Amino acid sequence: MLNGQLKPAYNLQNGVDSEYITWLDVSQRPSDTRTLIPFLKYMKDHLSFRYRDIVTDAGYESEENYLYLYESGQTAFIKPNNYEKSKTRKYRNDIGRMENMTYDGEKDCYICHNGQEVLWKYDKRTKTDTGYIRITSVYRCEECSGCPYKTECIKGNNCRTPMEERRKTWTLYLPQSG
Ligand code: SF4
């Protein structure tokens, strides 16, 4: 179990096994997400074994962390960032969320509340502060014109484009905390 305590000038992390602290790390990395990999690397270098199951709270969820654990043969038990939110009725009834649409794997598209396809358009690459290259996918629906569910489905009240001209677009990525 990994716990983070954020202080003004440093970030203290501790690893716990059966209620005993087995490793500590102090760094100036401001977010817990970015502490996980260095923490596990230092621990592996100094202990004579490596833990197979890694349990953390939601602050440690990121694609980079999942990939690291997968490649090192460890199992991630990381609470998803949106776990609490995803249990609410508001979240589950939100027709604009991809999680509430049906995915068609053959076409790589989601079927929206209006029965239209929200299709994969392109991938984009971004580099995180740690140098990790993250690939995210952009999906868009081309049939939003005249949709009776549009104001429920398309969010972003500050968007300058008039609602009648807007189309449902989202970027599929795994959030990075902090
Ligand atoms: S706004 Fe577009 S994506 Fe949303 S329900 Fe209507 S047609 Fe589907």
Boltz pocket constraint, residues with backbone or C-beta under 6 A from the ligand:
constraints:
  - pocket:
      binder: B
      contacts: [[A, 95], [A, 112], [A, 113], [A, 114], [A, 115], [A, 116], [A, 118], [A, 141], [A, 143], [A, 144], [A, 145], [A, 147], [A, 148], [A, 149], [A, 150], [A, 153], [A, 154], [A, 167], [A, 168]]
      max_distance: 6.0
